Amino acid sequence: MVLTSGDLGGARVSGQKYFKDPDFPSVVSYVRAFTNGTAGRTQLAYVESEADVGKNSTATAAFLLALRKALASEDARQLLAESFREGLGEEAFVTDVRVGRPRSLGVTPGSFDVRVSARLLGRKVDLHLAAFAVERVLGLVSAEGNIGRAVPLAVMRRIARIQAARTVLELVPQNLAAPTVSGVPAVRETLTASPGRWTGNPRAYNYAWQRCDAAGGACRAIGVERTARSTR
């Protein structure tokens, strides 16, 4: 659910780990960091890609909205400026730190990007933080451009879309064991369906019964469809 080295022009993976985010109602969080990457023609000194798996989609969407509202306040942006100043190095070397207001990212509903500009030893440094939500997963991408080079919003949108698309694919249930039907297929006998095993822990399954010939072909829908809930 995070970016890969290939997404960033073969960037070097400089760190990765699982953890539990104390600020987000998460089940588990995973982060992967990169150095010396590229996105199109834009060179990126550092990129951090994070996926926080929340308890449900409602909580994740609410957290994204709350985060965007918080960063719209002057106090929160000041705190973010202080954190970037500390992260970039000694305060004497970092000046003119400015944090912009959240801008629409256009990746998923409510997604946004925050730009941070600063001067490190007198040279311009451009940083971004992008956030989006895919079902119950909160996606975060932070990126720092090479010194003296800007990181366009389009670049953040591009790499965030890559991560969001990968998250969608990984959330789609994958079959591990095929569904089965047991019992005697005869009048007044009971047939029992098992959904098999799937990744993603689906909460419900749809069963569509069909009547087929002896060879298992020429199947036609019986016309009764029921939804069974998983007991797992």
C-alpha positions as CSV (number, residue, x, y, z in Angstrom):
1,M,0.0,0.0,0.0
2,V,3.1,2.3,-0.2
3,L,5.3,3.5,-3.0
4,T,8.1,1.3,-4.3
5,S,11.6,2.1,-5.6
6,G,10.4,1.7,-9.2
7,D,7.7,4.3,-8.7
8,L,10.5,6.9,-8.0
9,G,12.9,6.1,-10.7
10,G,14.8,3.5,-8.8
11,A,15.2,5.5,-5.6
12,R,17.1,3.9,-2.8
13,V,15.1,2.6,0.1
14,S,16.6,4.1,3.2
15,G,14.2,2.7,5.8
16,Q,10.9,0.9,6.4
17,K,8.9,-0.4,9.4
18,Y,5.5,-1.4,10.8
19,F,4.2,0.6,13.8
20,K,1.0,1.8,15.5
21,D,0.2,5.4,15.0
22,P,-0.9,7.0,18.3
23,D,-2.7,9.9,16.6
24,F,-4.7,7.8,14.1
25,P,-7.3,5.1,15.0
26,S,-5.2,2.5,13.2
27,V,-4.9,-1.3,13.2
28,V,-1.4,-1.1,11.8
29,S,0.8,1.5,10.0
30,Y,3.6,1.0,7.6
31,V,6.1,3.5,6.3
32,R,8.9,3.3,3.7
33,A,11.4,6.0,3.1
34,F,13.5,6.7,-0.1
35,T,16.4,8.9,-1.1
36,N,17.6,10.2,-4.5
37,G,14.4,9.6,-6.4
38,T,12.7,11.1,-9.4
39,A,9.1,11.7,-10.5
40,G,9.2,12.6,-14.2
41,R,11.8,15.3,-14.5
42,T,11.6,16.3,-10.9
43,Q,14.4,15.2,-8.7
44,L,13.5,14.3,-5.1
45,A,16.0,14.2,-2.3
46,Y,13.7,12.4,0.1
47,V,10.3,10.7,-0.1
48,E,8.4,9.0,2.7
49,S,5.3,6.9,1.9
50,E,3.0,5.8,4.7
51,A,-0.2,3.7,4.9
52,D,-2.3,3.7,8.1
53,V,-4.9,1.0,8.1
54,G,-7.8,2.3,10.1
55,K,-10.6,0.5,11.9
56,N,-13.2,1.5,9.3
57,S,-13.7,3.8,6.4
58,T,-15.8,6.2,8.3
59,A,-13.2,6.8,11.0
60,T,-10.5,7.2,8.3
61,A,-12.5,9.8,6.3
62,A,-13.3,11.7,9.5
63,F,-9.6,11.8,10.5
64,L,-8.6,13.1,7.0
65,L,-11.1,15.9,7.3
66,A,-10.0,16.8,10.8
67,L,-6.4,16.8,9.7
68,R,-7.2,19.1,6.8
69,K,-9.2,21.5,9.0
70,A,-6.4,21.5,11.6
71,L,-3.7,22.4,9.0
72,A,-5.9,25.3,7.9
73,S,-5.3,27.0,11.2
74,E,-2.3,29.3,11.8
75,D,-1.4,27.6,15.1
76,A,-1.1,24.1,13.5
77,R,0.9,25.4,10.6
78,Q,3.3,27.1,13.0
79,L,3.8,23.8,14.8
80,L,4.4,22.1,11.5
81,A,7.0,24.8,10.6
82,E,8.8,24.1,13.9
83,S,8.9,20.4,13.2
84,F,10.3,20.9,9.7
85,R,12.9,23.3,11.1
86,E,14.0,20.7,13.6
87,G,14.0,18.0,11.0
88,L,16.2,20.0,8.6
89,G,18.9,20.7,11.1
90,E,20.1,23.3,13.4
91,E,17.8,26.3,13.6
92,A,20.7,28.6,12.8
93,F,21.0,27.0,9.4
94,V,17.3,27.0,8.6
95,T,15.5,30.3,8.0
96,D,12.3,31.6,6.4
97,V,10.2,28.5,7.0
98,R,6.7,29.0,5.6
99,V,3.8,26.5,5.6
100,G,1.0,27.0,3.1
101,R,-2.7,26.3,3.6
102,P,-4.0,22.9,2.4
103,R,-4.6,22.7,-1.3
104,S,-6.9,20.2,-3.0
105,L,-4.9,17.2,-4.3
106,G,-7.7,15.7,-6.5
107,V,-6.7,12.1,-5.8
108,T,-9.6,11.0,-3.6
109,P,-12.4,13.0,-1.9
110,G,-10.9,15.3,0.8
111,S,-7.3,14.7,-0.3
112,F,-5.0,17.6,0.1
113,D,-1.4,18.8,-0.2
114,V,0.5,21.2,2.1
115,R,3.6,23.0,0.8
116,V,6.5,23.9,3.1
117,S,9.2,26.2,1.9
118,A,12.4,27.1,3.7
119,R,16.0,28.2,3.2
120,L,18.8,26.0,4.3
121,L,22.1,27.8,4.5
122,G,20.5,30.4,2.2
123,R,19.4,28.0,-0.4
124,K,15.7,27.2,-1.1
125,V,14.3,23.9,0.1
126,D,10.8,22.8,-1.1
127,L,8.8,20.2,0.9
128,H,5.3,18.8,0.6
129,L,2.9,16.7,2.6
130,A,0.0,15.0,0.8
131,A,-2.8,13.1,2.5
132,F,-5.7,11.0,1.1
133,A,-8.0,8.2,2.1
134,V,-8.9,5.0,0.3
135,E,-11.7,3.1,2.2
136,R,-10.2,2.5,5.6
137,V,-6.6,3.3,4.7
138,L,-5.1,6.7,5.2
139,G,-2.3,7.4,2.8
140,L,0.5,10.0,3.4
141,V,3.3,11.0,1.1
142,S,5.9,13.6,2.1
143,A,8.6,14.7,-0.4
144,E,11.6,17.0,-0.4
145,G,13.0,18.4,-3.6
146,N,16.7,18.8,-4.3
147,I,18.1,22.0,-2.8
148,G,17.2,24.9,-5.1
149,R,14.5,22.9,-7.0
150,A,10.7,23.2,-6.6
151,V,8.4,20.2,-6.3
152,P,5.2,21.0,-8.4
153,L,1.8,20.1,-7.0
154,A,1.4,17.9,-10.1
155,V,4.3,15.7,-9.0
156,M,2.7,15.1,-5.6
157,R,-0.6,14.3,-7.3
158,R,1.1,11.8,-9.6
159,I,2.9,9.8,-6.9
160,A,-0.1,10.0,-4.5
161,R,-2.3,8.5,-7.3
162,I,0.2,5.7,-7.7
163,Q,0.0,4.9,-4.1
164,A,-3.8,5.2,-4.0
165,A,-4.2,2.9,-6.9
166,R,-2.0,0.3,-5.3
167,T,-4.0,0.6,-2.1
168,V,-7.2,-0.1,-4.1
169,L,-5.8,-3.2,-5.6
170,E,-4.5,-4.5,-2.3
171,L,-7.9,-4.0,-0.7
172,V,-9.7,-6.1,-3.3
173,P,-10.3,-9.5,-1.8
174,Q,-8.3,-12.3,-3.5
175,N,-9.4,-15.9,-3.5
176,L,-7.2,-18.3,-1.5
177,A,-9.5,-21.4,-1.6
178,A,-12.4,-21.8,-4.1
179,P,-16.0,-21.8,-2.9
180,T,-17.6,-25.2,-2.6
181,V,-21.1,-26.7,-2.6
182,S,-21.8,-29.9,-0.5
183,G,-24.8,-32.2,-0.4
184,V,-26.8,-34.4,-2.8
185,P,-28.2,-32.5,-5.8
186,A,-31.6,-34.1,-5.7
187,V,-35.2,-32.9,-4.9
188,R,-35.8,-32.3,-1.2
189,E,-32.1,-32.6,-0.4
190,T,-30.2,-29.7,1.1
191,L,-27.2,-28.1,-0.5
192,T,-24.8,-26.1,1.5
193,A,-22.5,-23.5,0.1
194,S,-19.1,-22.4,1.6
195,P,-17.6,-19.1,0.5
196,G,-14.0,-20.5,0.5
197,R,-11.2,-18.4,1.8
198,W,-10.4,-14.8,0.8
199,T,-7.9,-12.1,1.7
200,G,-9.3,-8.8,3.0
201,N,-11.7,-10.5,5.4
202,P,-15.0,-9.9,3.4
203,R,-18.0,-9.3,5.7
204,A,-20.6,-10.6,3.2
205,Y,-20.9,-12.9,0.2
206,N,-23.5,-13.1,-2.6
207,Y,-24.7,-16.6,-3.8
208,A,-26.3,-17.0,-7.2
209,W,-27.7,-20.5,-7.8
210,Q,-27.8,-22.0,-11.3
211,R,-29.4,-25.1,-12.9
212,C,-27.0,-26.9,-15.3
213,D,-27.1,-30.0,-17.4
214,A,-25.4,-33.3,-16.4
215,A,-22.1,-32.1,-17.9
216,G,-22.1,-28.9,-15.9
217,G,-22.9,-26.8,-19.0
218,A,-25.9,-24.8,-20.3
219,C,-26.3,-23.2,-16.9
220,R,-29.3,-20.9,-16.3
221,A,-30.0,-18.7,-13.2
222,I,-32.7,-20.2,-10.9
223,G,-33.7,-16.7,-10.0
224,V,-33.1,-16.8,-6.3
225,E,-30.2,-14.8,-4.9
226,R,-29.4,-14.5,-1.2
227,T,-26.7,-12.8,0.8
228,A,-25.0,-14.7,3.5
229,R,-22.9,-13.0,6.2
230,S,-19.6,-14.5,7.2
231,T,-19.4,-16.0,10.7
232,R,-15.7,-15.4,10.9
